[in-house]
Amino acid sequence: MLMAPTYPPWVTWGSNESYLPAAFYNLTSTSSISAFTRWIERHQPITAGVGSDLLLAPYRQLELITLGFGLAFRAIWIAQFPGNYLNVPGYVINSPYAFSEYDGLGHFIEPLIAPHALSYVHPFLYTI
């Protein structure tokens, strides 16, 4: 399945901001971690193909999913250790995410990628 356009807006290489937006730290926002993981569960964006012959999705799509997880991990880390960073906004320091969310994201990723450990990027969908 190709990526649906509803993924959170912070999942982008185009931002020049040092920190994710305040909406990411609002637990009920469509930009929250739970909205991101629900989107992944609903759309299964790491696979593409026809019928039972599922392969990995195009590189650019996989890259955005990986970026999303990386940014979420970084945001949780910074909220827990803000003294290690410069000019951390108050909304990051007052993050509602417990550090256990960091571990939770890791547990979410593991079963998502495990079935595809030996998969290949679909040759007709691969673009650089």
CNS distance restraints for C-alpha pairs under 8 A (distance, minus, plus):
assign (resid   1 and name CA) (resid  43 and name CA) 7.30 0.50 0.50
assign (resid   1 and name CA) (resid  44 and name CA) 7.26 0.50 0.50
assign (resid   1 and name CA) (resid  45 and name CA) 6.11 0.50 0.50
assign (resid   1 and name CA) (resid  46 and name CA) 7.99 0.50 0.50
assign (resid   1 and name CA) (resid  47 and name CA) 6.29 0.50 0.50
assign (resid   1 and name CA) (resid  48 and name CA) 4.80 0.50 0.50
assign (resid   1 and name CA) (resid  49 and name CA) 7.18 0.50 0.50
assign (resid   1 and name CA) (resid  57 and name CA) 7.40 0.50 0.50
assign (resid   2 and name CA) (resid  45 and name CA) 6.54 0.50 0.50
assign (resid   2 and name CA) (resid  48 and name CA) 6.84 0.50 0.50
assign (resid   2 and name CA) (resid  57 and name CA) 7.28 0.50 0.50
assign (resid   2 and name CA) (resid  61 and name CA) 7.73 0.50 0.50
assign (resid   3 and name CA) (resid  43 and name CA) 7.52 0.50 0.50
assign (resid   3 and name CA) (resid  45 and name CA) 5.73 0.50 0.50
assign (resid   3 and name CA) (resid  61 and name CA) 6.60 0.50 0.50
assign (resid   4 and name CA) (resid  43 and name CA) 7.31 0.50 0.50
assign (resid   6 and name CA) (resid  39 and name CA) 7.70 0.50 0.50
assign (resid   7 and name CA) (resid  11 and name CA) 7.22 0.50 0.50
assign (resid   7 and name CA) (resid  36 and name CA) 6.62 0.50 0.50
assign (resid   7 and name CA) (resid  39 and name CA) 6.56 0.50 0.50
assign (resid   8 and name CA) (resid  30 and name CA) 6.72 0.50 0.50
assign (resid   8 and name CA) (resid  31 and name CA) 4.96 0.50 0.50
assign (resid   8 and name CA) (resid  32 and name CA) 7.82 0.50 0.50
assign (resid   8 and name CA) (resid  35 and name CA) 7.59 0.50 0.50
assign (resid   8 and name CA) (resid  36 and name CA) 6.36 0.50 0.50
assign (resid   9 and name CA) (resid  31 and name CA) 6.98 0.50 0.50
assign (resid  10 and name CA) (resid  15 and name CA) 7.77 0.50 0.50
assign (resid  10 and name CA) (resid  20 and name CA) 6.58 0.50 0.50
assign (resid  10 and name CA) (resid  21 and name CA) 7.25 0.50 0.50
assign (resid  10 and name CA) (resid  24 and name CA) 7.91 0.50 0.50
assign (resid  10 and name CA) (resid  31 and name CA) 7.33 0.50 0.50
assign (resid  10 and name CA) (resid  68 and name CA) 7.72 0.50 0.50
assign (resid  11 and name CA) (resid  64 and name CA) 6.52 0.50 0.50
assign (resid  11 and name CA) (resid  65 and name CA) 7.79 0.50 0.50
assign (resid  11 and name CA) (resid  67 and name CA) 6.57 0.50 0.50
assign (resid  11 and name CA) (resid  68 and name CA) 5.05 0.50 0.50
assign (resid  11 and name CA) (resid  71 and name CA) 7.71 0.50 0.50
assign (resid  12 and name CA) (resid  64 and name CA) 6.97 0.50 0.50
assign (resid  12 and name CA) (resid  67 and name CA) 7.55 0.50 0.50
assign (resid  12 and name CA) (resid  68 and name CA) 7.84 0.50 0.50
assign (resid  19 and name CA) (resid  75 and name CA) 7.20 0.50 0.50
assign (resid  19 and name CA) (resid  88 and name CA) 7.67 0.50 0.50
assign (resid  20 and name CA) (resid  24 and name CA) 6.51 0.50 0.50
assign (resid  20 and name CA) (resid  71 and name CA) 7.78 0.50 0.50
assign (resid  20 and name CA) (resid  75 and name CA) 6.89 0.50 0.50
assign (resid  21 and name CA) (resid  25 and name CA) 7.59 0.50 0.50
assign (resid  22 and name CA) (resid  26 and name CA) 6.86 0.50 0.50
assign (resid  22 and name CA) (resid  91 and name CA) 6.15 0.50 0.50
assign (resid  22 and name CA) (resid  92 and name CA) 7.48 0.50 0.50
assign (resid  23 and name CA) (resid  29 and name CA) 6.03 0.50 0.50
assign (resid  23 and name CA) (resid  30 and name CA) 7.82 0.50 0.50
assign (resid  23 and name CA) (resid  31 and name CA) 5.70 0.50 0.50
assign (resid  23 and name CA) (resid  32 and name CA) 6.75 0.50 0.50
assign (resid  24 and name CA) (resid  29 and name CA) 6.97 0.50 0.50
assign (resid  24 and name CA) (resid  31 and name CA) 4.85 0.50 0.50
assign (resid  24 and name CA) (resid  32 and name CA) 4.43 0.50 0.50
assign (resid  24 and name CA) (resid  33 and name CA) 6.91 0.50 0.50
assign (resid  25 and name CA) (resid  29 and name CA) 7.98 0.50 0.50
assign (resid  25 and name CA) (resid  32 and name CA) 6.19 0.50 0.50
assign (resid  25 and name CA) (resid  91 and name CA) 7.15 0.50 0.50
assign (resid  25 and name CA) (resid  92 and name CA) 7.15 0.50 0.50
assign (resid  25 and name CA) (resid  95 and name CA) 5.86 0.50 0.50
assign (resid  25 and name CA) (resid  96 and name CA) 6.57 0.50 0.50
assign (resid  25 and name CA) (resid  97 and name CA) 7.47 0.50 0.50
assign (resid  26 and name CA) (resid  31 and name CA) 7.71 0.50 0.50
assign (resid  26 and name CA) (resid  32 and name CA) 6.15 0.50 0.50
assign (resid  26 and name CA) (resid  96 and name CA) 7.62 0.50 0.50
assign (resid  27 and name CA) (resid  32 and name CA) 5.60 0.50 0.50
assign (resid  27 and name CA) (resid  33 and name CA) 7.63 0.50 0.50
assign (resid  27 and name CA) (resid  34 and name CA) 7.46 0.50 0.50
assign (resid  27 and name CA) (resid  96 and name CA) 7.40 0.50 0.50
assign (resid  28 and name CA) (resid  32 and name CA) 6.84 0.50 0.50
assign (resid  29 and name CA) (resid  35 and name CA) 7.32 0.50 0.50
assign (resid  30 and name CA) (resid  35 and name CA) 5.36 0.50 0.50
assign (resid  30 and name CA) (resid  36 and name CA) 7.81 0.50 0.50
assign (resid  31 and name CA) (resid  35 and name CA) 6.08 0.50 0.50
assign (resid  31 and name CA) (resid  36 and name CA) 6.89 0.50 0.50
assign (resid  32 and name CA) (resid  36 and name CA) 6.38 0.50 0.50
assign (resid  33 and name CA) (resid  37 and name CA) 6.25 0.50 0.50
assign (resid  33 and name CA) (resid  72 and name CA) 6.99 0.50 0.50
assign (resid  34 and name CA) (resid  38 and name CA) 5.96 0.50 0.50
assign (resid  35 and name CA) (resid  39 and name CA) 6.08 0.50 0.50
assign (resid  36 and name CA) (resid  40 and name CA) 6.40 0.50 0.50
assign (resid  37 and name CA) (resid  41 and name CA) 6.19 0.50 0.50
assign (resid  38 and name CA) (resid  42 and name CA) 6.02 0.50 0.50
assign (resid  39 and name CA) (resid  43 and name CA) 5.99 0.50 0.50
assign (resid  39 and name CA) (resid  44 and name CA) 7.98 0.50 0.50
assign (resid  40 and name CA) (resid  44 and name CA) 5.28 0.50 0.50
assign (resid  40 and name CA) (resid  45 and name CA) 6.24 0.50 0.50
assign (resid  45 and name CA) (resid  57 and name CA) 6.97 0.50 0.50
assign (resid  45 and name CA) (resid  61 and name CA) 7.37 0.50 0.50
assign (resid  45 and name CA) (resid  62 and name CA) 7.66 0.50 0.50
assign (resid  45 and name CA) (resid  65 and name CA) 7.81 0.50 0.50
assign (resid  46 and name CA) (resid  56 and name CA) 5.73 0.50 0.50
assign (resid  46 and name CA) (resid  57 and name CA) 5.14 0.50 0.50
assign (resid  46 and name CA) (resid  61 and name CA) 7.32 0.50 0.50
assign (resid  46 and name CA) (resid  62 and name CA) 5.94 0.50 0.50
assign (resid  46 and name CA) (resid  65 and name CA) 7.69 0.50 0.50
assign (resid  47 and name CA) (resid  54 and name CA) 6.04 0.50 0.50
assign (resid  47 and name CA) (resid  55 and name CA) 5.47 0.50 0.50
assign (resid  47 and name CA) (resid  56 and name CA) 4.44 0.50 0.50
assign (resid  47 and name CA) (resid  57 and name CA) 4.53 0.50 0.50
assign (resid  48 and name CA) (resid  54 and name CA) 5.55 0.50 0.50
assign (resid  48 and name CA) (resid  55 and name CA) 5.42 0.50 0.50
assign (resid  48 and name CA) (resid  56 and name CA) 5.77 0.50 0.50
assign (resid  48 and name CA) (resid  57 and name CA) 4.69 0.50 0.50
assign (resid  48 and name CA) (resid  58 and name CA) 7.74 0.50 0.50
assign (resid  48 and name CA) (resid 122 and name CA) 7.32 0.50 0.50
assign (resid  49 and name CA) (resid  53 and name CA) 5.90 0.50 0.50
assign (resid  49 and name CA) (resid  54 and name CA) 4.61 0.50 0.50
assign (resid  49 and name CA) (resid  55 and name CA) 5.74 0.50 0.50
assign (resid  49 and name CA) (resid  56 and name CA) 7.98 0.50 0.50
assign (resid  49 and name CA) (resid  57 and name CA) 7.83 0.50 0.50
assign (resid  49 and name CA) (resid 122 and name CA) 7.30 0.50 0.50
assign (resid  50 and name CA) (resid  54 and name CA) 6.31 0.50 0.50
assign (resid  55 and name CA) (resid 116 and name CA) 7.77 0.50 0.50
assign (resid  55 and name CA) (resid 119 and name CA) 5.86 0.50 0.50
assign (resid  55 and name CA) (resid 120 and name CA) 5.92 0.50 0.50
assign (resid  55 and name CA) (resid 121 and name CA) 6.02 0.50 0.50
assign (resid  55 and name CA) (resid 122 and name CA) 5.63 0.50 0.50
assign (resid  56 and name CA) (resid  62 and name CA) 7.99 0.50 0.50
assign (resid  56 and name CA) (resid 116 and name CA) 7.31 0.50 0.50
assign (resid  56 and name CA) (resid 119 and name CA) 6.20 0.50 0.50
assign (resid  56 and name CA) (resid 120 and name CA) 5.77 0.50 0.50
assign (resid  56 and name CA) (resid 121 and name CA) 4.61 0.50 0.50
assign (resid  56 and name CA) (resid 122 and name CA) 6.04 0.50 0.50
assign (resid  57 and name CA) (resid  61 and name CA) 6.47 0.50 0.50
assign (resid  57 and name CA) (resid  62 and name CA) 6.41 0.50 0.50
assign (resid  57 and name CA) (resid 121 and name CA) 6.12 0.50 0.50
assign (resid  57 and name CA) (resid 122 and name CA) 6.52 0.50 0.50
assign (resid  57 and name CA) (resid 125 and name CA) 7.10 0.50 0.50
assign (resid  57 and name CA) (resid 126 and name CA) 7.87 0.50 0.50
assign (resid  58 and name CA) (resid  62 and name CA) 6.39 0.50 0.50
assign (resid  58 and name CA) (resid 121 and name CA) 6.32 0.50 0.50
assign (resid  58 and name CA) (resid 122 and name CA) 6.79 0.50 0.50
assign (resid  58 and name CA) (resid 125 and name CA) 5.25 0.50 0.50
assign (resid  58 and name CA) (resid 126 and name CA) 4.85 0.50 0.50
assign (resid  58 and name CA) (resid 127 and name CA) 6.74 0.50 0.50
assign (resid  59 and name CA) (resid  63 and name CA) 5.97 0.50 0.50
assign (resid  59 and name CA) (resid 121 and name CA) 7.17 0.50 0.50
assign (resid  59 and name CA) (resid 126 and name CA) 6.04 0.50 0.50
assign (resid  59 and name CA) (resid 127 and name CA) 6.74 0.50 0.50
assign (resid  59 and name CA) (resid 128 and name CA) 7.38 0.50 0.50
assign (resid  60 and name CA) (resid  64 and name CA) 6.36 0.50 0.50
assign (resid  60 and name CA) (resid 127 and name CA) 7.42 0.50 0.50
assign (resid  60 and name CA) (resid 128 and name CA) 7.41 0.50 0.50
assign (resid  61 and name CA) (resid  65 and name CA) 6.47 0.50 0.50
assign (resid  62 and name CA) (resid  66 and name CA) 6.14 0.50 0.50
assign (resid  63 and name CA) (resid  67 and name CA) 6.01 0.50 0.50
assign (resid  64 and name CA) (resid  68 and name CA) 6.07 0.50 0.50
assign (resid  65 and name CA) (resid  69 and name CA) 6.47 0.50 0.50
assign (resid  66 and name CA) (resid  70 and name CA) 6.13 0.50 0.50
assign (resid  67 and name CA) (resid  71 and name CA) 6.00 0.50 0.50
assign (resid  68 and name CA) (resid  72 and name CA) 6.18 0.50 0.50
assign (resid  69 and name CA) (resid  73 and name CA) 6.11 0.50 0.50
assign (resid  69 and name CA) (resid 105 and name CA) 7.70 0.50 0.50
assign (resid  70 and name CA) (resid  74 and name CA) 6.13 0.50 0.50
assign (resid  71 and name CA) (resid  75 and name CA) 6.05 0.50 0.50
assign (resid  72 and name CA) (resid  76 and name CA) 6.29 0.50 0.50
assign (resid  73 and name CA) (resid  77 and name CA) 6.19 0.50 0.50
assign (resid  73 and name CA) (resid 102 and name CA) 6.01 0.50 0.50
assign (resid  73 and name CA) (resid 105 and name CA) 7.65 0.50 0.50
assign (resid  74 and name CA) (resid  78 and name CA) 6.10 0.50 0.50
assign (resid  75 and name CA) (resid  79 and name CA) 6.21 0.50 0.50
assign (resid  75 and name CA) (resid  92 and name CA) 7.73 0.50 0.50
assign (resid  76 and name CA) (resid  80 and name CA) 6.40 0.50 0.50
assign (resid  76 and name CA) (resid  97 and name CA) 6.77 0.50 0.50
assign (resid  76 and name CA) (resid  98 and name CA) 7.80 0.50 0.50
assign (resid  76 and name CA) (resid  99 and name CA) 6.62 0.50 0.50
assign (resid  76 and name CA) (resid 101 and name CA) 7.50 0.50 0.50
assign (resid  76 and name CA) (resid 102 and name CA) 6.39 0.50 0.50
assign (resid  77 and name CA) (resid  81 and name CA) 6.19 0.50 0.50
assign (resid  77 and name CA) (resid  99 and name CA) 7.53 0.50 0.50
assign (resid  77 and name CA) (resid 102 and name CA) 7.62 0.50 0.50
assign (resid  78 and name CA) (resid  82 and name CA) 5.08 0.50 0.50
assign (resid  78 and name CA) (resid  84 and name CA) 7.69 0.50 0.50
assign (resid  78 and name CA) (resid  85 and name CA) 7.29 0.50 0.50
assign (resid  78 and name CA) (resid  92 and name CA) 7.57 0.50 0.50
assign (resid  78 and name CA) (resid  93 and name CA) 7.96 0.50 0.50
assign (resid  79 and name CA) (resid  92 and name CA) 5.41 0.50 0.50
assign (resid  79 and name CA) (resid  93 and name CA) 5.13 0.50 0.50
assign (resid  79 and name CA) (resid  94 and name CA) 7.34 0.50 0.50
assign (resid  79 and name CA) (resid  95 and name CA) 6.07 0.50 0.50
assign (resid  80 and name CA) (resid  93 and name CA) 7.57 0.50 0.50
assign (resid  80 and name CA) (resid  99 and name CA) 6.77 0.50 0.50
assign (resid  81 and name CA) (resid  85 and name CA) 7.88 0.50 0.50
assign (resid  82 and name CA) (resid  86 and name CA) 7.93 0.50 0.50
assign (resid  82 and name CA) (resid  88 and name CA) 6.44 0.50 0.50
assign (resid  82 and name CA) (resid  93 and name CA) 6.47 0.50 0.50
assign (resid  88 and name CA) (resid  92 and name CA) 6.58 0.50 0.50
assign (resid  88 and name CA) (resid  93 and name CA) 6.91 0.50 0.50
assign (resid  89 and name CA) (resid  93 and name CA) 6.56 0.50 0.50
assign (resid  90 and name CA) (resid  94 and name CA) 6.01 0.50 0.50
assign (resid  91 and name CA) (resid  95 and name CA) 6.03 0.50 0.50
assign (resid  97 and name CA) (resid 101 and name CA) 6.31 0.50 0.50
assign (resid  98 and name CA) (resid 102 and name CA) 7.88 0.50 0.50
assign (resid  99 and name CA) (resid 103 and name CA) 7.38 0.50 0.50
assign (resid 100 and name CA) (resid 104 and name CA) 6.13 0.50 0.50
assign (resid 101 and name CA) (resid 105 and name CA) 6.12 0.50 0.50
assign (resid 102 and name CA) (resid 106 and name CA) 6.69 0.50 0.50
assign (resid 103 and name CA) (resid 107 and name CA) 6.39 0.50 0.50
assign (resid 104 and name CA) (resid 108 and name CA) 6.14 0.50 0.50
assign (resid 105 and name CA) (resid 109 and name CA) 6.24 0.50 0.50
assign (resid 106 and name CA) (resid 110 and name CA) 6.38 0.50 0.50
assign (resid 107 and name CA) (resid 111 and name CA) 7.39 0.50 0.50
assign (resid 108 and name CA) (resid 112 and name CA) 6.78 0.50 0.50
assign (resid 109 and name CA) (resid 113 and name CA) 6.30 0.50 0.50
assign (resid 110 and name CA) (resid 114 and name CA) 5.90 0.50 0.50
assign (resid 111 and name CA) (resid 115 and name CA) 7.10 0.50 0.50
assign (resid 113 and name CA) (resid 117 and name CA) 6.45 0.50 0.50
assign (resid 121 and name CA) (resid 125 and name CA) 7.56 0.50 0.50
assign (resid 121 and name CA) (resid 126 and name CA) 6.51 0.50 0.50
assign (resid 122 and name CA) (resid 126 and name CA) 6.10 0.50 0.50
